[in-house]
Amino acid sequence: ELGTTHRTVVPYDKIPKIMIKALLAAEDAEYFEHEGIDYKGMARAFFENILRRKFAQGASTITQQVVKQLLLTPEKSMRRKVQEIILARRLSQRFTKEEVLAIYLNQMYFGHGRYGVEEAARYFFGRSISDVEVGEAALLAGLVQSPERLSPYKHPDAAKKRQIYVLGQMAKLEYIYEDEARKLAAAPIAVIPEGSALPSLAPEAVDTVRKLLDEKFGADKLATLGIEVKT
């Protein structure tokens, strides 16, 4: 897996605020207010599931998504949902909001083998996450919901529709002005030609470090070590 996926970890304070705001607008607007669980959203999802007579919605917060991504299987069941809730509460008690958000921003999948906002920005826009603009941040934030189905390369119409939704949420939350949201919503998605993305940062050094970590810890354990490597 390490040979076919791309990850570049960026410190939380190096990620622009507009990217963070776009993500909160898209995924969890009350992230800094709740304790890792959105009980109102869970109640809505519970009644929706009853109406549909199946496990259709989950109302996952950013904290719950971190738990699902790193600690649990993608199984959809009430038992796994309970595990997710318990672990999300524990994660919130152990780490700060900023620490959990940093994990999310650096580990979530954005499609095309790209994990984390830095790799996603380099792949879709040919620049670092520190240089993304509002419309680009909204596009990236929207991808998390379904990276393959919303890929601007594979499904540009769906990607645009999701970007417009995120921009609307950002305006609703007063992260951006409504005029700016409308202007960006009317503009076409601007991504670089597929396959022309900037290469990963120092790929030779990264590969060397990965081999050393493989030898020391085992390749199957790298994703859950939670370590930081400086070179």
C-alpha positions in Angstrom: 0.0 0.0 0.0 2.8 2.4 0.8 4.2 2.0 -2.7 0.9 3.1 -4.4 -0.5 5.8 -2.1 0.8 9.3 -1.3 0.9 10.9 2.1 2.5 14.1 3.2 2.0 15.3 6.8 1.6 19.0 7.4 1.5 20.6 10.8 -1.8 22.0 11.9 -0.5 25.6 12.0 0.7 25.4 8.4 -2.8 24.6 7.1 -4.6 27.7 6.0 -7.7 28.7 8.0 -9.8 28.8 4.9 -9.2 25.1 4.4 -10.1 24.3 7.9 -13.3 26.4 7.6 -14.3 24.7 4.4 -13.9 21.3 6.0 -15.9 22.3 9.0 -18.7 23.7 6.8 -18.7 20.5 4.7 -18.5 17.9 7.5 -19.0 19.2 11.0 -20.0 22.8 11.5 -20.3 22.4 15.3 -17.0 20.6 15.7 -15.6 23.0 18.3 -18.8 22.9 20.3 -19.5 19.2 20.8 -17.5 16.5 22.6 -16.8 14.4 19.6 -20.5 13.3 19.2 -23.3 15.2 17.5 -26.3 13.9 19.5 -28.8 16.0 17.6 -27.5 14.7 14.3 -27.5 11.1 15.6 -31.2 11.5 16.7 -32.1 12.7 13.2 -30.2 9.8 11.6 -31.8 7.4 14.0 -35.4 8.4 13.0 -34.4 8.4 9.3 -33.1 4.9 9.6 -36.4 3.8 11.2 -38.3 5.4 8.4 -36.2 3.6 5.8 -36.1 0.4 7.8 -32.4 0.0 7.3 -29.1 1.4 8.5 -29.0 4.3 6.0 -27.4 7.3 7.9 -24.7 7.6 10.5 -24.4 11.3 11.3 -20.6 11.0 11.8 -18.6 13.9 13.3 -15.1 14.6 12.2 -13.9 12.8 15.4 -16.0 9.8 14.5 -14.6 9.8 11.0 -11.1 9.7 12.4 -12.0 6.7 14.5 -13.6 5.0 11.4 -10.6 5.7 9.2 -7.9 4.6 11.6 -9.4 2.2 14.2 -12.5 0.4 12.8 -13.6 -1.6 9.8 -16.0 -0.1 7.2 -18.8 -2.5 8.4 -22.2 -0.8 8.7 -24.0 -2.1 11.8 -25.4 -0.8 15.1 -22.6 -2.7 17.0 -19.9 -1.0 15.1 -21.7 2.4 15.5 -21.6 2.0 19.2 -17.9 1.2 19.1 -17.4 4.3 17.0 -19.2 6.5 19.5 -17.3 5.1 22.5 -13.9 5.5 20.8 -14.8 9.0 19.6 -15.5 10.1 23.2 -12.2 8.7 24.3 -10.4 10.4 21.5 -11.9 13.7 22.4 -10.9 13.3 26.1 -7.3 12.4 25.2 -6.5 14.9 22.4 -7.3 18.5 21.8 -9.7 19.6 19.1 -6.7 20.9 17.1 -4.9 17.6 17.4 -7.8 15.5 16.2 -8.4 17.9 13.3 -4.7 17.7 12.4 -5.1 13.9 12.2 -8.1 14.2 10.0 -6.6 16.7 7.6 -3.5 14.6 7.2 -5.1 11.1 7.0 -8.4 11.4 5.2 -8.6 10.0 1.7 -9.2 12.4 -1.2 -9.2 9.9 -4.1 -6.5 8.9 -6.7 -4.3 7.4 -4.0 -3.9 10.8 -2.2 -4.2 11.0 1.6 -4.2 14.3 3.4 -4.8 17.9 2.2 -1.2 18.5 1.2 -1.1 15.6 -1.3 -4.7 16.4 -2.5 -3.8 20.1 -3.2 -0.6 19.1 -5.0 -2.5 16.5 -7.1 -5.6 18.6 -8.1 -4.1 22.1 -8.2 -0.3 21.7 -8.6 0.4 23.7 -5.4 0.9 23.3 -1.7 -2.1 23.4 0.6 -0.7 26.7 2.0 -1.5 28.3 -1.4 -5.1 27.1 -2.0 -7.8 29.6 -2.6 -11.4 29.6 -1.3 -12.9 27.7 -4.3 -10.2 25.1 -4.2 -10.6 24.6 -0.4 -14.3 24.1 -0.9 -13.7 21.5 -3.6 -11.2 19.6 -1.4 -13.5 19.7 1.6 -16.4 18.3 -0.5 -14.3 15.4 -1.8 -14.1 13.7 1.6 -17.7 12.6 1.5 -17.1 10.3 -1.4 -13.7 10.7 -3.1 -14.3 8.5 -6.1 -17.9 9.6 -6.8 -17.0 13.2 -6.5 -13.6 13.2 -8.3 -13.4 16.4 -10.5 -11.6 14.2 -13.1 -14.1 11.4 -13.2 -17.3 13.2 -12.3 -16.8 16.9 -12.8 -20.6 17.7 -12.6 -20.9 15.9 -9.2 -17.7 17.6 -8.0 -19.1 21.0 -9.0 -22.4 20.4 -7.3 -20.7 19.4 -4.1 -18.4 22.4 -4.2 -21.4 24.7 -4.6 -23.0 23.1 -1.5 -19.8 23.6 0.5 -19.6 27.3 -0.6 -23.2 27.8 0.4 -22.5 26.3 3.9 -19.4 28.6 4.2 -21.6 31.6 3.4 -24.3 30.4 5.8 -21.7 30.1 8.6 -20.3 33.6 7.7 -16.9 32.2 6.8 -17.1 34.0 3.4 -19.4 36.6 2.0 -22.5 35.5 0.0 -21.4 37.5 -3.0 -18.1 35.6 -3.0 -19.8 32.3 -2.7 -22.1 33.0 -5.6 -19.2 34.2 -7.8 -17.2 31.0 -7.1 -20.2 28.8 -7.5 -20.7 30.3 -11.0 -17.0 29.7 -12.0 -15.9 26.4 -13.6 -13.8 24.0 -11.5 -10.1 24.7 -12.3 -7.9 21.7 -11.8 -4.6 20.9 -13.5 -4.5 18.1 -16.2 -4.7 14.7 -14.6 -1.3 13.2 -14.2 0.6 16.5 -14.2 0.6 16.9 -10.4 3.7 18.0 -8.5 5.7 15.0 -7.3 5.6 14.0 -3.6 8.0 16.0 -1.4 11.5 14.5 -1.6 10.3 11.0 -2.8 13.8 9.4 -2.5 14.1 10.5 1.1 10.5 9.4 1.9 11.1 5.9 0.4 14.3 5.5 2.4 12.5 6.5 5.7 9.7 4.1 4.9 12.2 1.2 4.4 13.8 2.0 7.7 10.4 2.1 9.4 9.4 -1.2 7.8 12.5 -2.9 9.2 12.0 -1.4 12.7 8.2 -1.7 13.2 6.8 -3.8 10.3 4.9 -2.4 7.3 1.6 -3.6 8.6 1.9 -1.4 11.7 3.0 1.9 10.2 -0.5 3.3 9.7 -1.4 3.1 13.4 1.9 4.0 15.1 1.1 7.7 15.4 4.7 8.7 15.2 6.3 11.8 13.7 9.5 11.4 11.7 11.8 14.3 11.0 14.6 14.2 8.5 
